[in-house]
Amino acid sequence: MFLISNRQFDSGVKVFPNLYVKGNYFRYGDFIFFACGEFFEPSILKDVFLSLVKNPKI
């Protein structure tokens, strides 16, 4: 489960000036990717998300 809000909340993490999130996510520059429903090794997860940033058509 994840939660995105423009207001601070308990156990939320500030990722941008007015954006707070809770859950499994990966941040790369101006992008936030949420990992839900699958289990990946951290290195594989990072590679998958980086390939999405480099080629948004995937």
N, C-alpha and C positions, 0 to 999 in steps of 0.2 A: 504494500500500500504506500502511496505517496500523497503529499499534500503540497499545493502551491498557493501562496497568498501574497498580497501586497501589504499585509500588516503583520507585525511580529506576533508570534504565538509560542506557547510553551514547547520546548524541544525543537523549534524550528531553527534552521541555519540560514543566516543571511548570505546570499550568493551574489546579489546585485544590490545597488543602493535601495531599491524599494521592492525587493523580491526575496521571499523566505520560502524554504522548502523543507520537507521532512520525507525521508525515504532514501532508497538507494539511487544515487545519481552520479553522473560523471560530468564534470565541467571542462569544456575546452574553449577558451576564448569567450565569445559571446553566446556560445551554445550550451545548453544543459540537456543531457540525455538521461532518461529514467530507465532503469533496468527493472523489469517486472515480468514475472511469469517464467523465467528461465534462470538457470544457474550457470555461470561462466567462471572460468579462472580469471582473476583480475587482469592479467596481461592480454588474454584473448578479448576480453570486454573492451579494453582500451583500444586495441587494434580495430575492432569492429566499429566503434564509434568514430575513430579517426578516419576510417575509410568512408563513413557516411558524410563527414564534413568535407572531405576532399571530392566526393562524387555524390551530390544530393539525389541523383536519379536512382541510386541503388535502392 
